[in-house]
Amino acid sequence: MIRYALACPNGHAFESWFRNSADYDGQAARGLVTCPACGSAKVEKALMTPRLGRSSKTEAGRAAAAAAMAEVTAAGVAAAGVTAAAPAGDAGVAPSAAAPAAEPRAPVALMSPQEVELRRKLRELRDHLVKNAEHVGGRFPDEARRMHYGETEHRSIYGEASADEVEAMLDEGIAFHPLPTLPDERN
């Protein structure tokens, strides 16, 4: 597992864990990594301090290590040109005298307008289904069977079923559909 310090263009900083760097890259490219404060999917890795082992357990040794880490962090921030109070919209990055001017980044769309609209419609559909159906929880397979065989009146229900229960209901010809879920609901 790897922990990344992340930041959004609105200045919110947060941390998240990933299996590896490729896992982060894949999720970020699909827009699955979002800011917990504002929901922005334009998240980038922030500068992180290295995790160093302590060579001394004395107070003086701890204080020296903390001071060195603070110097590394401050130097790294200055070299990267990251400002603490940048105007919204320029992602907190400003040119610095300590670092050569980098070429401006081209904007990257993490989600197309069509995907944003599809997600909005899926969320509306899910909200409508949940609002207008009865939640039966783990009793879902039993309730669906009772309705299928005419033992109870048909009504809209939703709940949970194991993979084996789903397979058995499909074998019996019971009609049902999973509730739509969005990737950000699993974060």
C-alpha positions in Angstrom: 0.0 0.0 0.0 1.1 3.5 -0.7 -0.2 6.8 0.8 -0.4 9.8 -1.4 -0.9 13.4 -0.3 -3.4 14.8 -2.8 -4.8 18.3 -3.5 -7.6 19.8 -5.6 -7.6 23.1 -7.5 -9.7 24.6 -4.7 -6.8 24.3 -2.2 -8.2 21.3 -0.3 -5.5 18.8 0.8 -6.2 15.2 1.8 -4.5 11.8 1.8 -5.6 8.5 0.3 -4.2 5.0 0.2 -3.7 3.0 -3.0 -2.3 -0.5 -3.8 0.5 1.0 -5.9 1.2 4.0 -8.1 -0.4 2.3 -11.2 -3.6 1.9 -9.2 -3.6 5.6 -8.4 -2.9 6.6 -12.0 -5.7 4.4 -13.3 -8.3 5.6 -10.8 -7.3 9.3 -11.4 -7.4 8.9 -15.1 -11.0 7.6 -14.9 -12.0 10.4 -12.5 -12.5 8.1 -9.5 -10.3 10.0 -7.1 -12.3 13.0 -5.9 -11.8 15.7 -3.3 -13.8 14.8 -0.2 -14.5 18.5 0.6 -15.7 19.8 -2.8 -16.1 16.7 -5.0 -13.6 17.9 -7.6 -12.1 15.2 -9.8 -9.2 17.4 -10.8 -7.0 15.9 -8.1 -3.2 15.9 -8.3 -0.5 14.5 -6.1 0.9 17.0 -3.6 4.4 17.3 -2.4 5.1 14.8 0.3 7.8 14.6 2.9 9.8 11.3 2.9 9.2 9.0 5.8 12.6 8.7 7.5 13.6 6.3 10.2 15.0 7.8 13.4 18.7 7.3 14.1 18.5 8.6 17.6 15.9 8.1 20.3 17.0 11.1 22.3 15.0 14.3 22.4 17.9 16.2 20.7 18.0 13.6 17.9 14.2 13.8 17.4 14.3 17.6 17.4 17.1 17.6 14.8 15.3 15.1 12.6 12.1 17.2 12.8 14.0 20.4 12.0 15.7 18.7 9.0 12.4 17.4 7.7 10.9 20.9 8.0 13.8 22.3 6.0 13.4 19.6 3.4 9.7 20.3 3.2 10.1 24.1 3.0 12.8 23.7 0.4 10.8 21.3 -1.6 7.8 23.6 -1.6 9.9 26.6 -2.6 11.6 24.6 -5.4 8.3 23.3 -6.7 6.8 26.8 -6.7 3.8 25.8 -4.7 2.1 28.7 -2.9 -0.1 28.3 0.1 -2.5 31.0 -0.8 -2.9 31.0 -4.6 -6.0 32.4 -6.3 -8.7 29.8 -7.1 -8.4 28.4 -10.6 -4.6 28.2 -10.9 -4.3 25.0 -8.8 -2.0 26.5 -6.2 1.0 26.5 -8.5 2.9 29.7 -9.3 6.3 30.3 -10.9 9.2 30.5 -8.6 12.6 32.2 -8.7 14.2 29.0 -7.3 12.9 26.8 -10.2 13.0 27.3 -13.9 9.6 28.2 -15.4 7.8 25.1 -16.5 5.8 24.9 -19.7 2.1 25.6 -18.9 0.0 22.4 -18.6 -2.7 21.8 -21.0 -6.1 21.2 -19.4 -7.1 17.6 -19.1 -10.7 16.5 -19.0 -11.0 13.6 -16.5 -14.7 13.1 -17.4 -16.3 14.0 -20.7 -19.6 16.0 -20.6 -21.4 12.9 -21.7 -20.0 10.9 -18.8 -21.0 13.6 -16.3 -24.5 13.6 -17.8 -24.7 9.8 -17.6 -23.6 9.7 -14.0 -26.2 12.4 -13.2 -28.9 10.3 -14.8 -27.8 7.1 -13.1 -27.8 8.9 -9.7 -31.3 10.2 -10.4 -32.5 6.7 -11.4 -31.0 5.2 -8.3 -32.6 7.9 -6.1 -36.0 7.4 -7.7 -35.9 3.6 -7.2 -34.8 3.9 -3.6 -37.4 6.5 -2.8 -40.2 4.5 -4.4 -39.4 1.0 -3.3 -39.3 -0.9 0.0 -35.9 -1.9 1.4 -36.1 -5.5 2.5 -32.4 -6.0 3.2 -31.2 -9.6 3.3 -34.7 -10.9 2.8 -34.6 -9.8 -0.9 -34.3 -13.3 -2.4 -37.2 -14.7 -0.3 -39.5 -11.7 -1.0 -38.7 -11.8 -4.8 -39.6 -15.5 -4.8 -42.9 -14.9 -3.0 -43.8 -12.3 -5.5 -42.6 -14.4 -8.5 -44.7 -17.4 -7.4 -47.8 -15.2 -6.5 -47.7 -15.7 -2.8 -47.6 -12.0 -2.2 -48.6 -8.9 -4.2 -46.1 -7.5 -6.6 -44.4 -4.3 -5.3 -41.1 -2.5 -5.8 -38.4 -3.8 -3.5 -34.7 -3.7 -3.2 -32.1 -5.3 -0.9 -29.1 -7.6 -0.8 -28.4 -11.0 -2.2 -25.3 -13.2 -2.3 -23.8 -14.4 -5.6 -25.3 -17.8 -5.0 -28.7 -16.4 -4.3 -28.6 -14.3 -7.4 -27.6 -17.3 -9.5 -30.5 -19.4 -8.0 -33.0 -16.6 -8.7 -31.8 -16.4 -12.3 -32.2 -20.2 -12.7 -35.8 -19.9 -11.4 -36.6 -17.2 -13.9 -37.1 -14.4 -11.4 -36.8 -11.0 -13.0 -34.7 -8.4 -11.1 -32.0 -5.9 -11.8 -29.2 -4.5 -9.7 -29.4 -0.9 -8.5 -27.1 1.3 -10.5 -24.0 2.3 -8.6 -21.4 4.9 -9.5 -17.7 4.6 -9.0 -17.6 7.5 -6.5 -20.1 5.6 -4.2 -17.4 3.0 -3.5 -14.6 5.5 -2.5 
